[in-house]
């Protein structure tokens, strides 16, 4: 090092020292012995690489076959199944925090209208994967949103020939709790919600998912809607079908409550997300935003397999295996325990009448924005 | 704690200045003894190259490794950093001393008071970042290798869900092209008795006096990265749409955070920022609604409060490039306790 450079160093050191010493009003105090003992030089970050395996396919339809006797047999139709072996690389920051943030607009996955969503904006362009307005975390600085253990995960697929490709990444929190105001123009992913019905005294359980859609599904608590009601069914509901001498009308796959013995489903009823004003997180373990393989027009590959990715939590059955993350951007907030909604859930606040009217009375079926038709 | 902070600055000074390529006049001992933070110093760095090449058979050579408490780790190998310039003679990196009022808004029961947390004017170290033209080909690249914990934790979220510790620890190569940050930073000490209290966190901040640490003003006009490339398999710095994932044209603009405090605690670090803005409160008993929207009718509502915009484009294997964006972002409160 030259003398000149040494002098420069001393100058900057001097500046730093003098400014800090002149302007730090707060006296910096040495740690007490008791405090010092707790300092162990630990890192606040944890890393892991974990292998997971799963079978990936998407639901593409529902078929009803007349039984020789009473009722129908209901069979879900899936795309070609791909077995995926993957490694999930995880980086987690250990800590807890609170924050309040508000965005006038949040858009994830805007393909400039070239994607295959059947939903169009006023200009006839396909809408993005996720388009939210007036989206916030928390109500205000004194009613913030609570999070624990933020993390990033990147999933690499390990192909049988030894090659690797990236399957997806996600950013999430180990735990989330708080109020999120939102106006939903488009959403994809999976958010199970509870809606408290003030005027009926009941509770509605709903699922919010789709791909670049406003689709969601509602059902009375006790029956988990699986969303199959939003897929094409054969034969059509109400069609007279015979199996030999045994005949009957094909059930409607969009029942509020199911009687599988009768060939009915738990498909659920569509609700209009335009009525949602906020999603409130209650002790939700694991809330994340993911970007998975595919996106845009790329739902399905040449061999019939589909894009998207499952994550380790799917293996626990928290998110139904028939609806893994769809390709592109997704939001996901699973119930902590699907059989115990009190253990952690998201509550959808709506401008109540129209939304619950659709759920309870099955209106709104002809709204083209509520008919999910992924292109396979 | 003060010596630790000073050492950090010293370390930063040395590491940065070792790349210095512009001749500056040396200060005499007499001059040095009178340096008290007045005036402005300009810096420009040209032709920076740092190549941390791994050497076969030499453990840790050319690598930068972070090891966690549980033994897990992230190693960055073949660490490469290069820049044609960071700052130029016409648009340098500057340091100077300035006097600023760190006062911020306060809030109580939803009522926001402008500059309600009144703090005295105090001196800050002002770091002015070069303009966009002063950042030329600032690139970073490394190969990431993960290391699992030495003991399997059954509570690990992945393992608990059915995963198993992997032997596939090589993540691949990360390449970041054309980094540019414009704006400025101001650094000072935390004023006496200034403590940003947590609302939900039980971190001992309520009623406590200020602790060790420093105060930071962030005034980022623009942060841009042309490309953030994640490669696996063939690592050639070129995006392969069948294999790689990429973030392009990342742009964060108008990020302004006033009086952020960064404190050390016996259990880790505490990052806190609070400059509350007025937002609506919910109405209703069973179903509250209308909460969390900007309260434009509130006396303290400031339509000119800086809002951040973020845009980026992403593409995954088998997918199409798409743009994502956050528009009009207000971040007015943040407390995060990093736990060791």
Interface residues (C-beta under 8 A of the other chain):
Chain A: X1 X3 X4 X5 X7 X8 X9 X10 X11 X12 X13 X14 X15 X16 X17 X18 X19 X20 X21 X22 X23 X24 X25 X26 X27 X28 X29 X30 X31 X35 X36 X38 X39 X40 X42 X43 X44 X45 X46 X47 X48 X49 X50 X51 X52 X87 X88 X89 X90 X91 X93 X94 X95 X96 X97 X98 X99 X100 X101 X102 X103 X104 X105 X106 X107 X108 X109 X110 X111 X112 X114 X115 X128 X129 X134 X136 X138 X139 X140 X141 X142 X143 X144 X146 X154 X156 X158 X163 X164 X165 X166 X167 X168 X169 X174 X179 X180 X181 X196 X198 X277 X278 X286 X291 X292 X293 X294 X295 X296 X297 X298 X301 X307 X312 X313 X315 X316 X327 X328 X329 X349 X350 X351 X352
Chain B: X1 X2 X5 X6 X9 X10 X13 X14 X17 X18 X20 X23 X24 X25 X26 X27 X32 X35 X36 X37 X41 X66 X67 X68 X69 X70 X72 X73 X74 X95 X97 X107 X108 X109 X110 X112 X120 X122 X123 X124 X125 X144 X146 X147 X148 X149 X156 X157 X158 X159 X161 X162 X163 X164 X165 X166 X167 X168 X169 X171 X172 X187 X188 X189 X190 X191 X192 X194 X198 X199 X200 X201 X210 X211 X212 X213 X214 X230 X232 X233 X242 X243 X244 X245 X266 X267 X268 X269 X274 X276 X277 X278 X279 X281 X282 X286 X287 X288 X289 X290 X291 X292 X293 X294 X307 X314 X315 X316 X317 X318 X319 X320 X321 X322 X323 X324 X325 X326 X327 X328 X329 X330 X331 X332 X333 X334 X335 X336 X337 X338 X339 X340
